[in-house]
Amino acid sequence: MRYSVVAANLIFFVFSLFSASGTLAQNDDGSERRIDVGGFKLNSLLLEPSGKPDLPPIVFIHGASSSLYDPLYSFREKLEGRARLLFVDRPGHGASEEGDASNILPDGQADAIAVLMEKRGIRRAVIVGHSFGGAIAAAFAVRHPQKVAGLVFLSPAVYPWPGGIAWYYSAASAPVTGPVFSTLVVPPLGLIAINRAAKAVFAPNRVPEDYIARTKAPQAINPIRFRHNAKEISALSDWARSASRSYPSIKAPTVIITGDKDEIVSPDVHARQLARAIRSSTLIVVRNLGHKSDFVASDLAIAAIEKVLGRKPDLRAISRKLERRIANAGKN
């Protein structure tokens, strides 16, 4: 009986903390804005350079179970001042509204980001997408090629895959029981499992000590956010089955970076196929790199941005340097 009362109080506390009307905490950066992109609002953070930039605008699209704070953590310190940097909360993530059902699929999200770019005064940009964000970047390049100065895919999830999805995503996306599962089960279990989940995403590389706090990772277990994320993941493989037929039409300069130890998104199923589909692309497979190429390989990703703009960084040399750095790093 005592356990039931404690559990009930925990659930009430977590539900209050992650209420459907908002995120874990108020956004604390004054340059974030929620902008109507066609019946719903996208949240984004635009960082303007103080001097003359040496790069064109760059748009960062985060992956599943995260928000704009994830790429912000990886790239802000290294790129701020060099370009206009636009970090986007995808529909249904962070402080962005879900919009209609079309935003479950990458096509709807790509269209929303295209409108956001226009309203933020960005005509054309390098598009950087990590993981699920890679599917959005691919859809964006197919649907809005005139807005793409270059593409950088980081551990992209862009093809149908064998098997299925994790049981908790199936449970959360179920039409009738999904809302109950997402509200009563996900928050308390998520708080318990969040550190283990971060380790799995980074493995075999180390998780930075401040990663969960700096990226506001607990936002992902908001019941509404978690269910939306689950529905996205549930629909992605089928979407990719047809959408991938259009990848060969992508003509923008492209670099694809993946890790050979990525157990979240298979490099063979996704990155290698994508490199074959986009004929002019450059594929970099980094030894001993897991799924978090956006953070662990951020220097390589920045060099990739420069490459798609016509500069000539030696991506292979930078990759080898990264491999040496992480080869002897201890596991979590």
C-alpha positions in Angstrom: 0.0 0.0 0.0 2.8 2.4 1.0 4.5 1.6 -2.4 1.3 2.5 -4.3 1.0 5.8 -2.6 4.7 6.7 -3.3 4.3 5.6 -6.9 1.2 7.6 -7.3 2.9 10.7 -5.8 5.9 10.2 -8.1 3.6 9.9 -11.2 1.7 13.1 -10.1 5.0 15.0 -9.6 6.4 13.9 -13.0 3.2 14.6 -14.8 3.2 18.1 -13.3 6.8 18.6 -14.2 6.3 17.5 -17.8 2.8 18.9 -18.4 1.4 18.7 -21.9 1.3 22.5 -22.2 5.0 23.1 -22.0 8.5 21.8 -21.7 10.7 20.9 -18.7 11.7 24.5 -18.2 11.2 27.9 -19.7 13.6 28.6 -22.5 16.4 30.8 -21.2 17.9 32.2 -24.3 16.4 35.5 -25.3 17.1 34.9 -29.0 14.7 31.9 -29.2 11.4 32.6 -31.0 8.3 30.6 -31.7 7.1 31.5 -35.2 3.9 30.5 -37.0 4.9 28.4 -40.0 1.3 27.7 -41.2 -1.1 27.1 -38.4 1.4 26.0 -35.8 4.6 27.4 -34.3 8.1 26.2 -34.6 10.6 27.2 -31.9 14.1 28.1 -33.1 17.3 29.8 -32.0 19.1 32.1 -34.4 22.6 33.2 -33.6 23.9 36.1 -35.6 27.6 36.7 -36.1 28.9 39.9 -34.6 31.4 40.5 -37.4 31.7 39.4 -41.0 30.9 35.7 -41.3 33.1 33.4 -43.4 30.4 30.9 -44.0 26.8 31.1 -45.3 23.9 30.3 -43.0 23.8 26.9 -41.4 20.6 25.1 -40.3 20.8 22.3 -37.7 18.2 19.6 -37.5 18.2 17.4 -34.4 17.4 13.7 -34.2 14.9 11.7 -32.2 14.2 12.2 -28.5 16.0 15.5 -28.4 15.7 19.2 -29.2 17.7 22.2 -30.6 19.8 22.1 -27.5 21.5 18.9 -28.7 23.2 20.5 -31.8 23.5 23.7 -29.9 25.7 21.9 -27.4 27.8 20.3 -30.1 28.4 23.3 -32.4 27.7 26.6 -30.8 31.1 27.2 -29.3 33.0 26.1 -32.4 30.9 27.9 -35.0 29.4 31.0 -33.4 30.5 34.1 -35.2 31.4 32.3 -38.4 27.9 32.2 -39.8 24.2 32.7 -39.1 23.3 29.6 -37.1 19.7 28.4 -37.0 18.9 25.7 -34.5 15.4 24.3 -34.9 13.1 22.4 -32.5 11.4 20.0 -34.9 7.6 19.9 -34.8 6.5 18.2 -31.6 9.9 18.5 -30.0 11.3 21.0 -27.5 9.2 24.1 -27.5 7.6 23.6 -30.9 4.0 22.7 -31.5 3.1 19.5 -33.3 1.0 20.9 -36.0 -1.2 18.5 -38.0 -0.7 14.8 -38.7 1.5 15.5 -41.8 4.3 16.5 -39.3 4.7 12.9 -38.3 6.6 12.4 -41.6 9.8 14.1 -42.7 8.1 15.8 -45.7 5.9 17.9 -43.5 8.7 18.8 -41.2 11.0 19.8 -44.1 8.2 22.1 -45.4 7.8 23.7 -42.0 11.5 24.3 -41.8 11.5 25.8 -45.3 8.9 28.3 -44.1 10.8 29.0 -40.9 13.9 29.8 -42.9 12.0 32.4 -45.0 10.6 34.0 -41.9 14.0 34.1 -40.3 15.4 35.8 -43.4 17.5 32.8 -44.6 17.2 32.2 -48.3 19.7 29.4 -48.7 21.8 27.4 -46.2 23.9 24.4 -45.5 21.6 21.8 -43.9 23.0 19.6 -41.2 20.9 16.7 -40.0 21.8 14.1 -37.3 20.0 10.7 -37.1 16.3 11.3 -37.7 17.2 14.8 -38.6 19.0 13.2 -41.6 15.6 12.1 -43.0 14.4 15.7 -42.7 17.5 16.9 -44.4 17.0 14.4 -47.3 13.3 15.4 -47.6 14.3 19.1 -47.5 16.9 18.6 -50.3 14.3 16.8 -52.5 11.5 19.2 -51.9 13.4 22.5 -51.6 16.6 22.2 -53.6 16.9 25.9 -54.2 17.3 26.5 -50.5 20.2 24.1 -50.1 23.8 25.3 -50.4 25.1 21.9 -49.2 24.2 18.9 -47.1 25.9 17.3 -44.1 24.4 14.0 -42.9 25.5 12.8 -39.5 24.7 9.1 -38.7 21.5 9.5 -40.8 18.4 7.4 -40.6 17.1 7.5 -44.2 16.2 4.0 -45.3 13.8 1.2 -44.3 15.4 -1.2 -41.9 14.8 -4.9 -41.0 13.3 -5.8 -37.6 11.1 -3.1 -36.1 11.2 -0.5 -33.4 11.7 -0.7 -29.6 8.7 -2.0 -27.6 8.2 1.3 -25.8 7.8 3.2 -29.0 5.2 0.7 -30.2 3.4 1.0 -26.8 3.5 4.9 -26.9 2.3 5.2 -30.5 -0.7 2.8 -30.0 -4.0 4.6 -30.9 -5.9 3.9 -27.7 -3.5 2.9 -25.0 -0.6 5.0 -26.2 -1.6 8.2 -24.3 -2.0 6.3 -21.1 1.4 4.6 -21.4 3.1 7.8 -22.3 1.5 9.7 -19.4 1.7 7.1 -16.6 4.7 4.8 -17.5 7.2 6.9 -19.6 8.0 9.8 -17.2 9.0 7.8 -14.1 10.7 5.1 -16.0 12.4 7.7 -18.2 13.9 9.5 -15.3 15.4 6.2 -14.1 16.7 5.2 -17.5 17.9 8.5 -18.9 21.6 8.0 -18.0 21.6 4.5 -19.4 19.9 5.8 -22.6 22.6 8.5 -23.0 25.3 5.9 -22.6 23.7 3.7 -25.3 23.5 6.5 -27.8 27.1 7.5 -27.3 28.6 4.0 -27.0 31.4 3.1 -27.3 32.4 6.8 -26.8 32.1 8.7 -23.5 29.1 10.7 -22.5 30.1 14.2 -21.4 29.3 14.8 -17.8 27.1 17.8 -18.5 25.4 16.3 -21.5 22.0 15.6 -20.0 21.8 19.0 -18.3 23.1 21.1 -21.2 20.8 19.5 -23.8 17.8 19.5 -21.5 17.4 15.8 -22.3 14.5 15.2 -19.9 12.2 17.2 -22.2 12.0 14.0 -24.3 10.0 12.2 -21.6 7.3 14.8 -21.6 4.2 12.5 -22.3 3.1 14.5 -25.3 6.6 14.8 -26.7 7.4 11.2 -26.2 4.3 10.0 -27.9 4.9 12.3 -30.9 8.5 11.0 -31.1 7.2 7.4 -31.0 4.8 8.0 -33.8 7.5 9.6 -35.9 9.8 6.6 -35.4 7.0 4.1 -36.0 6.3 5.8 -39.4 9.9 6.4 -40.5 10.8 3.1 -42.1 7.7 2.9 -44.3 8.2 6.6 -45.3 11.8 5.9 -46.3 10.8 2.9 -48.4 9.2 5.3 -51.0 11.1 8.5 -50.2 14.5 6.9 -50.8 13.7 6.5 -54.4 14.1 10.2 -54.8 17.5 10.4 -53.2 19.4 10.1 -56.5 17.8 13.4 -57.6 19.7 15.2 -54.9 22.4 17.3 -56.6 23.6 19.5 -53.7 27.2 18.9 -52.5 27.0 16.3 -49.8 29.1 14.8 -47.1 27.9 11.8 -45.0 29.6 10.9 -41.7 28.9 7.8 -39.7 30.6 5.5 -37.2 31.4 1.9 -37.7 30.3 1.2 -34.1 26.9 2.8 -34.4 24.4 0.4 -33.0 21.5 2.8 -33.1 21.4 3.5 -36.9 23.2 0.9 -39.0 25.8 2.5 -41.2 25.4 -0.3 -43.7 21.6 0.1 -44.0 21.6 3.9 -44.1 24.8 5.9 -44.7 26.4 3.5 -47.2 23.2 3.3 -49.2 22.8 7.0 -49.2 26.3 7.5 -50.4 25.6 5.2 -53.4 22.3 7.1 -54.1 23.8 10.6 -54.1 26.5 10.0 -56.6 28.7 13.1 -55.9 28.6 12.6 -52.2 31.6 11.9 -49.9 31.2 9.2 -47.3 33.4 9.1 -44.1 33.2 6.1 -41.9 35.0 6.7 -38.6 36.4 3.7 -36.7 35.3 3.3 -33.1 32.7 6.0 -33.4 29.1 5.4 -32.2 25.9 7.2 -33.0 26.8 10.7 -31.6 28.8 11.8 -34.6 27.4 15.3 -34.1 29.2 15.7 -30.8 32.1 13.3 -30.9 33.0 14.2 -34.5 32.0 17.8 -34.4 35.3 19.0 -35.8 35.0 16.6 -38.7 31.4 17.8 -39.3 32.6 21.4 -39.4 35.2 20.5 -42.0 32.4 18.7 -43.9 30.4 22.0 -43.9 33.5 23.7 -45.4 33.9 21.0 -48.0 30.3 21.2 -49.3 31.0 24.9 -49.8 33.9 24.2 -52.1 36.8 24.5 -49.7 39.3 21.7 -49.5 39.8 20.4 -45.9 41.4 16.9 -45.8 38.4 15.0 -44.3 40.4 11.7 -44.3 43.2 13.2 -42.3 40.8 14.8 -39.9 39.0 11.5 -39.6 42.2 9.6 -38.8 43.1 12.2 -36.2 39.7 11.7 -34.6 40.1 7.9 -34.7 43.4 8.2 -32.8 41.8 10.4 -30.2 38.9 8.0 -29.5 40.7 4.7 -30.0 42.1 4.5 -26.5 39.4 6.4 -24.7 37.7 4.3 -22.0 34.2 3.1 -22.4 31.4 4.5 -20.2 
